[in-house]
């Protein structure tokens, strides 16, 4: 009985003293290590940055009404592994496929074109090779040449594999499925 009371007293003391521990003691500051959000650029900002420090570009082509685009923003692009990798190795660009503003690139003006119910931006059409589905992503090399189009929703692990495949330029050596097999 005596050992039971002693054990009970120690557990009770630990339980109550835990409530007085400062919550800052247990927190680890990960803000310097992990970014929750991708630092998105406009097309023009990424082009200008690329002139100074060449990097590959990663363009997320979306629309405001696309549910899968919103899901990919939350589940994929806010994942710390994805956002950190994109921020470090790419110029990430958010491109609204239905934006109204003109974009001038290489002496060509890309405009919004009213077509159907919603219309579409010519830059999105050019980047997606006229295969308009959302979400879609486009990877561009340092010379702003298209590497690949990535159609559809991708979860964080899949997106991270795609980003590494592109960053490491494995697309020059092998297909994506072969790359995935080589990483296991």
C-alpha positions as CSV (number, residue, x, y, z in Angstrom):
1,X,0.0,0.0,0.0
2,X,2.8,2.3,0.9
3,X,4.5,1.9,-2.6
4,X,1.1,2.5,-4.2
5,X,0.7,5.8,-2.4
6,X,4.3,6.8,-3.2
7,X,3.8,6.0,-6.9
8,X,0.5,7.8,-6.9
9,X,2.1,10.9,-5.3
10,X,4.9,11.0,-7.8
11,X,2.6,10.7,-10.8
12,X,0.3,13.4,-9.3
13,X,3.3,15.7,-8.7
14,X,4.5,15.1,-12.3
15,X,1.1,15.7,-13.7
16,X,0.6,19.0,-11.9
17,X,4.1,20.3,-12.4
18,X,3.8,19.7,-16.2
19,X,1.1,22.4,-16.2
20,X,3.6,24.9,-15.0
21,X,6.2,24.2,-17.7
22,X,6.5,27.0,-20.1
23,X,5.1,26.0,-23.5
24,X,8.1,27.6,-25.2
25,X,10.4,25.0,-23.7
26,X,9.0,22.2,-25.8
27,X,8.5,24.1,-29.0
28,X,11.2,23.8,-31.7
29,X,11.6,26.8,-34.0
30,X,11.2,25.2,-37.5
31,X,10.3,28.5,-39.2
32,X,13.9,28.9,-40.3
33,X,14.0,25.4,-41.7
34,X,10.5,24.9,-43.3
35,X,8.5,27.2,-45.4
36,X,4.8,26.3,-45.5
37,X,4.2,28.3,-48.6
38,X,5.7,28.4,-52.1
39,X,7.0,31.9,-53.0
40,X,5.0,32.4,-56.2
41,X,6.1,34.8,-58.9
42,X,4.3,36.3,-61.8
43,X,5.6,35.2,-65.3
44,X,7.3,38.6,-65.7
45,X,9.0,38.4,-62.3
46,X,10.3,34.9,-62.9
47,X,11.7,35.9,-66.3
48,X,13.5,38.9,-64.8
49,X,14.9,36.8,-61.9
50,X,16.0,34.1,-64.4
51,X,18.0,36.7,-66.3
52,X,20.1,37.4,-63.2
53,X,20.3,33.9,-61.7
54,X,19.2,31.2,-64.1
55,X,16.9,28.5,-62.7
56,X,14.2,26.3,-64.0
57,X,10.7,27.6,-63.9
58,X,7.7,25.7,-62.5
59,X,4.4,27.1,-63.7
60,X,1.1,26.1,-62.0
61,X,-1.7,26.8,-64.5
62,X,-5.0,27.1,-62.7
63,X,-8.4,28.7,-62.7
64,X,-10.3,30.3,-59.8
65,X,-13.2,27.9,-60.3
66,X,-11.1,24.7,-60.3
67,X,-11.7,22.6,-57.2
68,X,-8.7,20.3,-57.8
69,X,-6.5,23.4,-58.2
70,X,-7.5,24.5,-54.7
71,X,-7.0,21.1,-53.3
72,X,-3.5,20.9,-54.9
73,X,-2.7,24.4,-53.4
74,X,-3.5,23.1,-49.9
75,X,-2.4,19.5,-49.9
76,X,0.6,19.7,-52.3
77,X,2.0,23.2,-52.5
78,X,1.7,23.9,-48.8
79,X,3.5,20.7,-47.9
80,X,6.9,21.8,-46.4
81,X,9.0,19.4,-48.5
82,X,7.4,20.5,-51.7
83,X,7.4,24.2,-50.9
84,X,11.0,24.2,-49.7
85,X,12.2,22.2,-52.8
86,X,10.4,24.5,-55.2
87,X,11.5,27.7,-53.5
88,X,15.2,26.5,-53.5
89,X,15.5,25.1,-57.0
90,X,12.8,26.8,-59.2
91,X,11.1,30.0,-59.9
92,X,7.5,29.0,-59.1
93,X,4.9,30.8,-61.2
94,X,1.2,31.0,-60.6
95,X,-0.6,31.5,-63.9
96,X,-4.4,32.1,-64.0
97,X,-5.5,30.6,-67.3
98,X,-8.3,33.1,-67.4
99,X,-6.5,36.3,-66.4
100,X,-7.4,39.4,-68.3
101,X,-4.0,41.2,-68.2
102,X,-1.7,41.1,-71.1
103,X,1.8,39.5,-70.9
104,X,4.6,40.6,-73.2
105,X,7.3,38.0,-73.7
106,X,9.9,37.8,-76.5
107,X,8.3,40.7,-78.5
108,X,4.9,38.9,-78.4
109,X,1.8,40.1,-76.5
110,X,-0.2,37.3,-75.0
111,X,-3.8,38.3,-74.4
112,X,-7.0,37.1,-72.9
113,X,-9.3,35.6,-75.6
114,X,-13.0,35.4,-75.1
115,X,-14.1,31.9,-76.1
116,X,-17.0,29.9,-74.9
117,X,-18.4,30.8,-71.5
118,X,-15.1,31.8,-69.8
119,X,-12.3,32.5,-72.2
120,X,-8.7,31.7,-71.9
121,X,-5.3,33.5,-71.9
122,X,-3.0,32.9,-74.8
123,X,0.0,32.3,-72.6
124,X,-1.8,29.4,-70.9
125,X,-2.7,28.0,-74.3
126,X,0.9,28.2,-75.5
127,X,2.3,26.7,-72.3
128,X,-0.2,23.8,-72.3
129,X,0.1,23.2,-76.0
130,X,-3.6,23.9,-76.4
131,X,-4.6,21.0,-74.1
132,X,-6.5,23.0,-71.5
133,X,-7.1,21.0,-68.3
134,X,-6.8,22.2,-64.8
135,X,-4.7,21.9,-62.8
136,X,-1.8,21.5,-65.1
137,X,1.8,22.4,-64.4
138,X,4.6,23.2,-66.8
139,X,8.4,22.9,-66.2
140,X,10.7,25.1,-68.2
141,X,14.5,25.0,-68.4
142,X,16.8,28.0,-67.7
143,X,16.4,29.1,-71.3
144,X,12.6,29.2,-70.9
145,X,12.1,26.1,-73.1
146,X,9.3,23.8,-72.1
147,X,10.6,20.5,-70.5
148,X,7.3,18.9,-69.8
149,X,3.6,19.4,-69.1
150,X,2.3,17.8,-65.9
151,X,-1.5,17.5,-66.2
152,X,-3.9,16.8,-63.3
153,X,-3.8,16.8,-59.6
154,X,-0.6,15.5,-57.9
155,X,-0.2,14.8,-54.2
156,X,2.9,16.0,-52.3
157,X,5.1,12.8,-52.7
158,X,4.3,12.5,-56.4
159,X,5.0,16.2,-56.9
160,X,8.3,16.0,-55.0
161,X,9.4,13.1,-57.2
162,X,8.5,15.1,-60.3
163,X,10.4,18.2,-59.1
164,X,13.5,16.1,-58.4
165,X,13.3,14.4,-61.7
166,X,13.2,17.8,-63.4
167,X,15.9,19.5,-61.2
168,X,18.3,16.6,-61.6
169,X,17.7,16.7,-65.4
170,X,16.9,13.0,-65.3
171,X,14.4,13.6,-68.2
172,X,17.5,13.8,-70.5
173,X,18.4,10.2,-69.6
174,X,15.2,8.3,-68.9
175,X,11.4,8.4,-68.6
176,X,9.7,9.3,-65.4
177,X,8.6,5.8,-64.6
178,X,12.1,4.5,-65.1
179,X,13.4,7.3,-62.8
180,X,10.9,6.3,-60.1
181,X,12.1,2.7,-60.3
182,X,15.7,3.8,-60.0
183,X,15.0,5.7,-56.8
184,X,13.7,2.7,-54.9
